[in-house]
Amino acid sequence: MAIFNNNKKNKLVSLLQNLLTASSDASVLTKVEIKELLTEYFSTAMRLPEQKTLKMQGEHLSSMRGSGLEFEELRLYQPGDDVRSIDWKTTARLDKPYVRINKKEQSSSVLIYLDFSNSMHFGTQVRLKSSQAARLAVLLIAKCMKQETEITVAVCNGIKTEFYNKKSGSKYILELISDINKSTLKTDAIESQSNFTNSLEGIALLSKTYENVYILSDFKNLSRSTIPAIASLATTGLIKLIKITDPIEYKLPNIGKTNFFDINSNKYLKINTNSSQLRKELIEKMEARDNGHKIIAEEIGLNIDHCSTIDNTMKFFIRTGMNL
């Protein structure tokens, strides 16, 4: 486990200032916001008891075979096998040369899936849903930095997915934060549930090398057709589903007739927020959607943690065990 002291923390935060560009409309988070998040994380990490849940290098077992220490099987010697792998006791007992096959060791790695589709670029109070997702991603990246874990971030805009891969180490990790912060991938193209499913299916093909997978999304396009892709991800190791929400999605403000912009039709809609019937229908719709998402997750043995745009990001990070 890497040792993190104040000098190293200050050096990393200073390096961050040099790596990040000035805040612009294309950025999800401001430079100041990222610096504050990292400072809070490392300050909190040094106060909490040291815990290790991400296995360190040499403690991860893959499906690949090699010269690791974890025994896999015995088989007959074949030309080209390393003579050092011969199991002499078995060879003597069976009077035939046998070799020991061990599982190959593999360094720990993390995959973060960031949903930056149009519905995520929405928020009514503290921040946008995309910003809250990005803040959680920054904290996860900081944890990987502290644990010297390799990381990949997949950013999807509902149409296409971009990948950002970095080795472990403070310089690479901070560059990763800068990359994803400048790549919101906002689009005016029409999204669909199949795009979300196809994106996760593509991730599933890559995730065989990842020990931990985090999906940060509002799951607006989650459907039963997505189950196989998520189930495939779940077989690779730990997977956490984080649903990003906004308070207005569950309770309309009582402000009378108001214009709301519909991101799907690109038109303004006049809504009477005082309508009790409308408020009731909204609650029923969201409860039905949440229940549907819960059923899908439970079918593959997963839970969904809900994170609101008004939640304290660090407190949510710790409360849900994402810091471990």
Legacy VTK file of the C-alpha trace (Angstrom):
# vtk DataFile Version 3.0
C-alpha trace
ASCII
DATASET POLYDATA
POINTS 324 float
0.000 0.000 0.000
1.386 3.428 -0.937
2.278 5.751 1.930
0.568 9.111 1.609
1.859 12.049 3.614
1.132 15.771 3.477
4.153 16.529 1.303
3.093 14.009 -1.317
-0.508 15.234 -1.201
0.558 18.878 -1.687
2.848 17.885 -4.541
0.018 16.078 -6.306
-2.402 18.978 -5.891
0.259 21.350 -7.214
0.841 19.067 -10.197
-2.884 19.057 -10.849
-2.940 22.842 -11.211
-0.372 22.588 -14.003
-2.185 19.787 -15.801
-5.722 21.160 -15.835
-6.710 23.831 -18.311
-8.786 26.808 -17.296
-12.465 26.130 -16.769
-14.665 26.532 -19.835
-18.134 25.597 -21.037
-16.659 22.316 -22.307
-15.497 21.296 -18.829
-17.641 19.259 -16.479
-15.865 20.490 -13.346
-13.936 23.654 -12.585
-10.242 23.575 -11.780
-10.954 24.804 -8.251
-13.642 22.155 -7.723
-11.284 19.329 -8.680
-8.525 20.665 -6.447
-10.937 20.894 -3.484
-12.173 17.340 -4.113
-8.669 15.886 -4.197
-7.586 17.842 -1.131
-10.650 16.608 0.776
-10.073 13.027 -0.333
-6.434 12.829 0.690
-7.101 14.630 3.973
-9.920 12.171 4.762
-7.917 9.157 3.579
-5.129 9.957 6.039
-7.587 10.209 8.962
-9.382 6.923 8.269
-7.918 3.524 9.272
-5.922 1.940 6.475
-7.997 -0.674 4.664
-7.243 -2.748 1.616
-9.999 -4.097 -0.560
-8.385 -3.673 -3.946
-5.848 -6.483 -4.068
-2.315 -5.319 -4.677
-0.117 -6.492 -7.523
0.644 -10.205 -7.217
-2.617 -10.939 -5.402
-4.986 -10.891 -8.400
-5.628 -14.168 -10.171
-6.587 -14.196 -13.821
-7.911 -16.946 -16.068
-4.541 -16.935 -17.821
-2.026 -19.635 -17.013
1.572 -18.888 -16.196
4.290 -19.053 -13.570
2.318 -17.539 -10.705
2.125 -19.038 -7.234
-1.526 -20.152 -7.224
-1.816 -23.838 -8.218
-4.148 -24.579 -11.132
-3.590 -28.205 -12.235
-1.140 -31.007 -13.072
-0.654 -32.201 -16.662
1.745 -34.299 -18.667
5.015 -32.672 -19.653
5.037 -31.261 -23.192
8.039 -30.235 -25.306
8.875 -26.621 -24.522
7.647 -26.713 -20.909
9.985 -25.227 -18.337
11.748 -28.123 -16.613
11.562 -26.131 -13.374
7.785 -26.648 -13.383
8.100 -30.463 -13.237
6.363 -31.952 -10.205
8.913 -34.583 -9.215
6.728 -36.376 -6.642
3.929 -36.941 -9.143
6.442 -37.859 -11.840
8.042 -40.493 -9.612
4.699 -41.906 -8.489
3.195 -42.220 -11.996
6.467 -42.874 -13.798
5.634 -40.132 -16.300
6.804 -36.496 -16.317
4.123 -34.117 -14.971
4.308 -30.321 -14.655
2.502 -27.957 -12.303
0.368 -25.291 -14.014
-0.265 -22.160 -11.954
-2.602 -19.218 -12.451
-0.849 -16.156 -13.728
-0.665 -13.190 -11.402
-2.160 -9.927 -12.584
-2.000 -6.347 -11.308
-5.178 -4.718 -10.030
-7.177 -2.505 -12.367
-10.362 -0.431 -12.315
-12.895 0.550 -14.980
-15.175 3.580 -14.538
-18.120 3.992 -16.922
-19.264 7.626 -17.081
-22.645 8.278 -18.676
-22.581 11.760 -20.209
-25.713 11.299 -22.318
-28.057 14.277 -22.709
-30.253 13.420 -19.721
-27.162 13.600 -17.496
-26.604 17.255 -18.444
-29.441 18.261 -16.153
-29.658 19.647 -12.654
-31.826 22.145 -10.777
-30.045 22.958 -7.529
-26.447 22.267 -6.554
-25.009 20.766 -9.755
-25.733 18.809 -12.931
-26.049 15.044 -12.819
-23.024 14.776 -15.128
-21.023 16.926 -12.698
-21.951 14.728 -9.738
-20.926 11.642 -11.713
-17.640 13.308 -12.653
-17.002 14.240 -8.993
-17.444 10.607 -7.953
-15.112 9.588 -10.778
-12.461 12.021 -9.503
-12.671 10.462 -6.027
-12.389 6.967 -7.502
-9.383 8.084 -9.530
-7.831 9.546 -6.383
-8.339 6.206 -4.615
-6.619 4.429 -7.502
-3.794 6.934 -7.248
-3.399 6.192 -3.547
-3.512 2.420 -4.099
-1.310 2.596 -7.213
-3.976 0.919 -9.333
-4.242 1.110 -13.118
-7.448 2.713 -14.341
-9.573 3.095 -17.463
-12.433 5.566 -17.827
-15.097 5.031 -20.487
-17.082 8.186 -21.302
-20.308 7.666 -23.261
-22.511 10.423 -24.690
-25.367 8.095 -25.605
-24.056 7.677 -29.149
-20.366 6.848 -28.904
-17.916 5.868 -26.189
-14.392 7.159 -25.691
-11.770 5.424 -23.558
-9.058 6.992 -21.436
-6.406 4.604 -20.158
-3.677 5.469 -17.692
-1.060 3.525 -15.803
-0.821 3.808 -12.041
1.119 6.805 -10.764
0.212 10.349 -9.818
1.234 11.983 -13.099
-0.806 9.617 -15.286
-3.829 9.676 -12.992
-3.976 13.478 -12.881
-3.677 13.637 -16.645
-6.633 11.259 -16.787
-8.759 13.645 -14.702
-7.859 16.453 -17.067
-8.767 14.365 -20.133
-12.218 13.307 -18.988
-13.003 16.780 -17.662
-12.525 18.267 -21.130
-14.493 15.536 -22.911
-18.191 15.952 -22.125
-19.095 14.563 -25.573
-22.426 16.399 -25.483
-24.464 15.664 -28.597
-27.697 16.708 -30.258
-28.113 13.295 -31.875
-31.072 11.102 -30.942
-30.254 8.569 -28.242
-31.864 5.172 -27.682
-31.834 2.311 -25.227
-29.905 0.220 -27.738
-27.047 2.763 -27.724
-26.683 2.361 -23.955
-26.804 -1.424 -24.254
-24.325 -1.495 -27.149
-21.939 0.704 -25.194
-22.008 -1.626 -22.181
-21.623 -4.656 -24.430
-18.459 -3.102 -25.807
-17.253 -2.485 -22.251
-18.011 -6.106 -21.344
-15.619 -7.307 -24.013
-12.829 -5.256 -22.449
-13.691 -5.764 -18.786
-12.214 -9.276 -18.595
-8.998 -7.636 -17.431
-10.669 -5.420 -14.798
-11.125 -6.344 -11.153
-13.496 -3.494 -10.263
-16.151 -1.834 -12.435
-18.168 1.287 -11.527
-21.111 2.442 -13.683
-22.186 6.054 -13.029
-25.438 6.912 -14.820
-29.062 7.984 -14.380
-29.912 4.697 -16.158
-32.567 6.456 -18.219
-31.924 3.993 -21.055
-31.540 0.908 -18.879
-33.760 -1.943 -20.081
-34.006 -5.699 -19.867
-31.922 -5.957 -23.031
-29.036 -4.498 -21.031
-29.030 -7.395 -18.542
-26.628 -9.680 -20.496
-24.038 -6.900 -20.840
-24.138 -5.985 -17.140
-24.204 -9.668 -16.168
-21.059 -10.182 -18.221
-19.410 -7.273 -16.414
-20.462 -8.679 -13.050
-18.580 -11.935 -13.661
-15.235 -10.142 -13.807
-15.183 -8.986 -10.177
-16.711 -6.202 -8.103
-19.295 -4.073 -9.901
-21.170 -1.104 -8.449
-24.134 0.638 -10.051
-24.476 4.305 -9.031
-27.702 6.002 -10.124
-27.416 9.802 -10.365
-30.687 11.664 -9.723
-32.006 15.202 -9.238
-34.655 16.231 -6.648
-37.000 17.730 -9.250
-37.343 14.311 -10.876
-39.251 13.191 -7.783
-40.902 16.405 -6.608
-41.845 19.382 -8.761
-41.337 22.822 -7.233
-44.615 24.569 -6.444
-44.044 27.573 -8.729
-47.129 27.577 -10.962
-46.964 27.571 -14.767
-43.341 27.339 -15.869
-41.457 26.663 -19.086
-39.251 23.559 -19.043
-36.825 22.637 -21.800
-37.263 19.077 -23.098
-33.862 17.716 -24.159
-35.487 14.997 -26.263
-37.622 17.295 -28.445
-35.392 20.390 -28.065
-38.525 22.381 -27.272
-39.860 24.332 -24.300
-42.928 22.885 -22.596
-45.246 24.911 -20.360
-46.090 22.908 -17.229
-48.374 23.801 -14.363
-46.350 22.648 -11.361
-49.315 23.368 -9.041
-51.296 20.522 -10.603
-51.768 17.832 -7.947
-52.523 15.269 -10.645
-49.296 16.059 -12.483
-47.265 15.846 -9.272
-48.864 12.485 -8.449
-48.180 11.119 -11.934
-44.547 12.230 -11.709
-44.008 10.411 -8.410
-45.691 7.260 -9.721
-43.612 7.347 -12.900
-40.310 7.705 -11.028
-41.234 5.035 -8.488
-42.101 2.662 -11.345
-38.799 3.425 -13.084
-36.786 2.958 -9.880
-38.556 -0.322 -9.178
-37.873 -1.507 -12.725
-34.181 -0.675 -12.363
-34.081 -2.441 -8.998
-35.602 -5.605 -10.477
-33.087 -5.632 -13.345
-30.165 -5.213 -10.913
-31.441 -7.887 -8.544
-31.758 -10.402 -11.391
-27.981 -10.300 -11.750
-27.315 -10.080 -8.026
-26.566 -6.355 -7.832
-27.845 -3.336 -5.920
-28.228 0.245 -7.117
-26.987 3.086 -4.929
-28.806 6.404 -5.479
-26.771 9.620 -5.456
-28.619 12.939 -5.768
-27.129 16.090 -7.269
-27.564 17.733 -3.856
-25.721 14.983 -1.957
-22.338 15.714 -0.419
-20.102 13.786 -2.821
-17.460 12.802 -0.274
-20.015 11.658 2.317
-21.802 9.524 -0.302
-18.439 8.112 -1.417
-17.672 6.973 2.135
-21.212 5.909 3.082
-21.499 3.518 0.135
-18.045 2.041 0.676
-16.594 3.407 -2.568
-13.608 4.686 -0.575
-12.584 1.164 0.516
LINES 1 325
324 0 1 2 3 4 5 6 7 8 9 10 11 12 13 14 15 16 17 18 19 20 21 22 23 24 25 26 27 28 29 30 31 32 33 34 35 36 37 38 39 40 41 42 43 44 45 46 47 48 49 50 51 52 53 54 55 56 57 58 59 60 61 62 63 64 65 66 67 68 69 70 71 72 73 74 75 76 77 78 79 80 81 82 83 84 85 86 87 88 89 90 91 92 93 94 95 96 97 98 99 100 101 102 103 104 105 106 107 108 109 110 111 112 113 114 115 116 117 118 119 120 121 122 123 124 125 126 127 128 129 130 131 132 133 134 135 136 137 138 139 140 141 142 143 144 145 146 147 148 149 150 151 152 153 154 155 156 157 158 159 160 161 162 163 164 165 166 167 168 169 170 171 172 173 174 175 176 177 178 179 180 181 182 183 184 185 186 187 188 189 190 191 192 193 194 195 196 197 198 199 200 201 202 203 204 205 206 207 208 209 210 211 212 213 214 215 216 217 218 219 220 221 222 223 224 225 226 227 228 229 230 231 232 233 234 235 236 237 238 239 240 241 242 243 244 245 246 247 248 249 250 251 252 253 254 255 256 257 258 259 260 261 262 263 264 265 266 267 268 269 270 271 272 273 274 275 276 277 278 279 280 281 282 283 284 285 286 287 288 289 290 291 292 293 294 295 296 297 298 299 300 301 302 303 304 305 306 307 308 309 310 311 312 313 314 315 316 317 318 319 320 321 322 323
